[in-house]
Amino acid sequence: MKQSQLIEKTIEYMPVIYLTNSMKKLFSQSRKLVEEDSSSILINGENGTGKELLAKSIHYNNSPSSPFVTINCVNLPFDHFEEKVDKCISAFAEDIGQVYDLNDGHKSTLFLRNIGKLECNVQLSLFNLLKERLAELSKNANKKQESVQLIISCNQNSISDDECSETHRNASAVFNPSEIDILPLRDRVEDVQPLATFFTDKFSKEYGKEIGGIHSSALNVLEAYQWQGNVSELRDVIENAVLLSNGLLLVEEDVRFNISKKSIALESFLSREDFFALDEIESIYIQTVLRRVNNNKAKASRILGISRNTLQRKLISFTEANKKTKVSKKMKNQPLLF
């Protein structure tokens, strides 16, 4: 893979940053940090609160033409992460060397996602390695180290208080970052409506539906919910609601919590006027699975949770049922003799 493919060129959902009061305040705070030339920022918050959105907003609002590189600590090898780090730094250097001129005062960004997923000793080793590599990068480019900004995100609800404190100590010892805290969605209820409206518009366009907004009864339900999964959970709930909706507004009946995507997809499929018999649904589903696995019956059996012999018997029964249906239709269409 070409190194520069690791560079993220765009930011998803950037308009959200301007929709909510709390995020406006956070962005104002982050802008001050950038103006003060803070070379590293630590963003704290629960999972799904929008830490990566804020990181990208900080970068793209201040340096839209500079590279943004992500190191995802969830997928970072514990024993030999140096290779992964060097790969990202190489992508960084390649993109800077080919396209960007850091003399314009803009900063490139290295984003360290979910640092709390790493053990404390690994975190410290990673921070020290990054400091060394970033210094080399700046030296080779003949630029100040401040030309590269480091943004770190830490999931507060995924680690204990002691581990969180240790993470902060490790980061402070090496980079001394400025800190930004994002409140959970349940503590900023005023953000629910603009976010829900934004996601409703987004998914309505995506699924080809003409949904103009959210009914007050549905909005009341959304604002009363605790949102343990924060903005990410709200996004999923609104997507499901759009799939289920048959009207011009999302209503209370469309809002479902703690329900799987498979259930939503099936319910959306069955929301049509004409219903199916159980054997028809079984036949449609089995035939669909077989098509998706290129008629591999062993694989289809594993997906369906049945034995291969049972699958074979069902296929034979479907064939016989189709023959009977065709004969019945043929007999029905025969002209009456008397």
C-alpha positions as a printed Julia matrix, in Angstrom:
338×3 Matrix{Float64}:
   0.0     0.0     0.0
   1.24    3.44   -0.91
   2.29    5.29    2.24
   0.31    8.42    1.37
  -2.91    6.39    1.41
  -2.69    6.56    5.21
  -3.3    10.3     5.03
  -6.89   11.35    5.69
  -7.91   14.1     3.28
 -11.47   14.85    4.42
 -13.51   15.11    7.59
 -16.86   13.37    8.01
 -19.75   15.18    9.74
 -17.83   18.41   10.03
 -21.07   20.49   10.05
 -21.96   18.94   13.43
 -19.29   21.05   15.1
 -21.37   24.13   14.38
 -24.71   22.67   15.44
 -24.28   22.21   19.18
 -23.49   24.8    21.84
 -21.17   22.55   23.82
 -19.16   21.61   20.73
 -18.92   25.28   19.74
 -17.38   25.99   23.16
 -14.97   23.07   22.78
 -13.96   24.22   19.33
 -13.42   27.76   20.62
 -11.22   26.32   23.38
  -9.24   24.22   20.9
  -8.78   27.2    18.58
  -7.21   29.16   21.43
  -4.81   26.28   22.05
  -3.8    26.31   18.39
  -3.33   30.08   18.46
  -1.15   29.68   21.56
   0.96   27.24   19.5
   0.24   24.19   21.67
   2.1    21.33   19.98
   0.12   18.53   21.69
  -3.5    18.15   22.84
  -5.11   15.4    24.93
  -8.87   14.97   24.32
 -10.72   13.15   27.13
 -14.22   11.74   26.91
 -16.41    8.67   26.95
 -16.64    6.4    23.94
 -18.78    7.92   21.2
 -18.67   11.53   22.43
 -16.96   12.85   19.3
 -13.26   12.96   20.22
 -12.1    12.11   16.72
 -14.56   14.59   15.22
 -13.09   17.3    17.43
  -9.52   16.26   16.54
 -10.27   16.47   12.82
 -12.09   19.76   13.26
  -9.08   21.24   15.07
  -6.86   20.14   12.21
  -8.99   20.92    9.15
 -10.19   24.31   10.39
  -6.63   25.48   10.99
  -4.62   23.52    8.41
  -7.0    22.24    5.71
  -4.22   21.58    3.2
  -1.92   19.7     5.6
  -1.89   15.95    6.24
  -3.8    14.22    9.06
  -2.37   10.81   10.06
  -4.07    8.41   12.5
  -2.46    5.73   14.65
  -5.23    3.54   16.07
  -4.03    2.13   19.39
  -6.77   -0.53   19.34
  -4.99   -2.23   16.44
  -1.45   -1.38   17.52
   0.66   -4.52   18.2
   1.71   -4.61   21.85
   5.06   -6.32   21.25
   6.33   -4.61   18.1
   4.51   -1.33   17.51
   7.65    0.41   16.22
   7.05   -0.85   12.68
   3.48    0.51   12.67
   4.64    3.87   13.99
   7.42    4.12   11.42
   4.95    3.29    8.64
   2.71    6.18    9.7
   5.63    8.56   10.1
   6.89    7.55    6.64
   3.47    8.34    5.18
   3.58   11.63    6.99
   7.02   12.49    5.6
   6.11   11.36    2.08
   3.01   13.5     1.96
   4.76   16.52    3.45
   7.67   16.15    1.03
   5.52   15.8    -2.06
   2.69   18.24   -1.47
   2.9    20.51    1.52
   4.94   23.53    2.46
   5.04   23.97    6.22
   6.36   27.51    5.87
   2.74   28.66    5.52
   2.38   28.4     9.31
  -0.03   25.49    9.12
   0.5    22.33   11.15
   0.24   18.73   10.12
  -1.45   16.45   12.67
  -0.62   13.04   14.06
  -3.7    11.65   15.82
  -3.22    8.93   18.46
  -6.64    7.28   18.83
  -7.75    5.46   22.02
  -4.45    5.57   23.91
  -6.14    3.96   26.94
  -6.31    0.64   25.07
  -2.55    0.23   25.6
  -0.89   -0.94   28.8
   0.75    1.88   30.74
   4.33    0.75   30.07
   3.53    0.41   26.34
   2.02    3.91   26.35
   5.22    5.4    27.77
   7.36    3.53   25.23
   5.09    4.7    22.42
   5.23    8.34   23.58
   9.03    8.27   23.76
   9.29    6.65   20.33
   6.95    9.23   18.84
   8.89   12.08   20.36
  12.09   10.71   18.84
  10.52   10.1    15.4
   8.82   13.5    15.27
  12.1    15.19   16.18
  13.82   13.31   13.34
  11.03   14.25   10.95
  11.32   17.92   11.83
  15.11   17.82   11.57
  15.05   16.12    8.17
  12.48   18.59    6.89
  14.56   21.44    8.36
  11.49   22.67   10.22
  10.57   23.28   13.84
   9.14   20.35   15.77
   6.06   22.54   16.42
   5.2    22.19   12.72
   3.76   18.76   13.63
   0.89   18.72   16.1
   0.09   15.65   18.19
  -3.52   15.02   19.26
  -4.24   12.14   21.65
  -7.67   10.74   22.52
  -8.41    8.87   25.74
 -11.66    6.95   26.41
 -12.53    7.67   30.02
 -15.17    4.97   30.33
 -12.95    2.18   29.0
 -10.3     2.28   31.73
 -10.26    2.66   35.5
  -9.59    5.98   37.24
  -6.1     4.8    38.25
  -5.25    3.75   34.7
  -6.65    7.02   33.34
  -4.46    8.98   35.76
  -1.44    6.92   34.71
  -2.19    7.66   31.05
  -2.28   11.37   31.8
   0.99   11.16   33.74
   2.69    9.34   30.86
   1.48   11.88   28.31
   2.44   14.81   30.55
   5.9    13.39   31.21
   6.77   13.23   27.51
   4.63   15.83   25.7
   2.97   17.98   28.41
  -0.24   18.25   26.35
  -3.04   20.77   26.81
  -6.27   18.97   27.79
  -9.84   19.2    26.51
 -12.74   17.34   28.15
 -15.88   16.39   26.2
 -19.01   15.9    28.31
 -21.15   12.77   27.72
 -24.3    13.38   25.67
 -26.57   12.75   28.69
 -25.03   15.84   30.33
 -25.68   18.07   27.34
 -29.3    17.37   26.44
 -29.49   20.59   24.41
 -27.27   18.9    21.82
 -29.68   16.02   21.16
 -32.07   17.92   18.88
 -29.5    19.47   16.49
 -27.56   16.21   16.28
 -30.71   14.13   15.72
 -31.91   16.58   13.06
 -28.54   16.43   11.31
 -28.49   12.61   11.27
 -32.13   12.47   10.13
 -31.32   14.64    7.12
 -28.16   12.67    6.37
 -29.8     9.22    6.43
 -32.97   10.39    4.68
 -30.84   11.39    1.7
 -28.75    8.24    1.97
 -31.78    5.9     1.91
 -33.8     7.93   -0.57
 -36.55    8.93    1.86
 -38.33   12.26    2.18
 -38.35   12.76    5.94
 -38.64   16.42    6.84
 -37.88   16.28   10.56
 -38.66   14.77   13.95
 -42.05   14.83   15.69
 -42.05   16.4    19.16
 -43.1    13.09   20.78
 -40.07   11.33   19.26
 -37.8    14.19   20.28
 -39.05   13.95   23.88
 -38.1    10.26   23.92
 -34.66   11.01   22.5
 -33.96   13.79   25.02
 -35.08   11.64   27.98
 -32.76    8.74   27.06
 -29.43    8.33   28.92
 -27.23    7.66   25.84
 -24.56    5.42   27.32
 -23.1     5.16   23.8
 -23.26    8.95   23.37
 -23.33   10.51   19.88
 -22.42    7.21   18.19
 -25.47    5.54   19.75
 -27.7     8.47   18.75
 -26.43    8.17   15.2
 -27.35    4.45   15.09
 -30.8     5.03   16.63
 -31.62    7.74   14.07
 -30.39    5.58   11.2
 -32.67    2.77   12.37
 -35.58    5.18   12.78
 -35.14    6.44    9.22
 -35.14    2.86    7.94
 -38.37    2.09    9.81
 -40.19    5.32    9.03
 -43.0     5.41    6.49
 -43.98    9.04    7.06
 -42.78   12.57    6.52
 -41.64   12.86   10.15
 -39.86   10.5    12.51
 -42.41    9.53   15.16
 -42.12    7.91   18.57
 -42.87    4.44   17.16
 -39.83    4.72   14.87
 -37.42    5.24   17.77
 -35.97    1.91   18.98
 -33.21    1.35   21.51
 -30.94   -1.68   21.99
 -32.07   -3.42   18.81
 -29.8    -5.11   16.29
 -29.26   -3.95   12.74
 -30.49   -7.33   11.5
 -33.81   -6.9    13.33
 -34.24   -3.4    11.93
 -33.45   -4.57    8.39
 -35.95   -7.44    8.67
 -38.66   -5.21   10.15
 -38.07   -2.62    7.45
 -38.39   -5.34    4.8
 -41.63   -6.63    6.34
 -43.19   -3.17    6.7
 -44.64   -3.48    3.19
 -48.33   -4.14    2.64
 -48.05   -7.7     1.28
 -46.99  -10.26    3.87
 -45.24  -13.62    3.44
 -45.92  -17.07    4.79
 -43.16  -18.43    7.05
 -42.04  -21.0     4.48
 -41.77  -18.24    1.86
 -39.52  -16.17    4.16
 -37.38  -19.23    4.9
 -37.01  -19.99    1.21
 -36.12  -16.38    0.32
 -33.55  -16.16    3.11
 -31.85  -19.49    2.38
 -31.66  -18.74   -1.34
 -30.21  -15.31   -0.58
 -27.52  -16.75    1.7
 -26.61  -19.32   -0.95
 -26.22  -16.6    -3.57
 -24.06  -14.51   -1.24
 -21.66  -17.45   -0.63
 -21.59  -18.52   -4.3
 -23.67  -21.64   -3.61
 -21.15  -22.97   -1.06
 -23.52  -25.22    0.92
 -21.05  -25.95    3.7
 -20.55  -22.24    4.35
 -24.28  -21.53    4.03
 -25.02  -24.24    6.58
 -22.67  -22.63    9.1
 -24.26  -19.21    8.57
 -27.79  -20.62    8.89
 -26.91  -22.71   11.93
 -28.16  -25.98   10.43
 -26.5   -29.16    9.16
 -25.72  -29.61    5.5
 -28.22  -32.51    5.31
 -30.95  -30.29    6.75
 -30.1   -27.61    4.2
 -30.29  -30.15    1.38
 -33.71  -31.4     2.59
 -35.01  -27.83    2.72
 -33.8   -27.12   -0.81
 -35.54  -30.25   -2.08
 -38.75  -29.24   -0.28
 -38.56  -25.76   -1.82
 -38.18  -27.3    -5.3
 -41.16  -29.62   -4.76
 -43.27  -26.75   -3.41
 -42.45  -24.67   -6.49
 -43.45  -27.55   -8.77
 -46.79  -27.95   -6.96
 -47.4   -24.21   -7.22
 -46.73  -24.25  -10.97
 -49.02  -27.26  -11.5
 -51.74  -25.63   -9.43
 -51.51  -22.41  -11.46
 -51.56  -24.39  -14.7
 -54.66  -26.32  -13.66
 -56.33  -23.09  -12.58
 -55.73  -21.56  -16.01
 -57.18  -24.56  -17.92
 -60.49  -23.77  -19.67
 -63.61  -25.41  -18.27
 -64.96  -28.26  -20.43
 -68.47  -28.22  -19.02
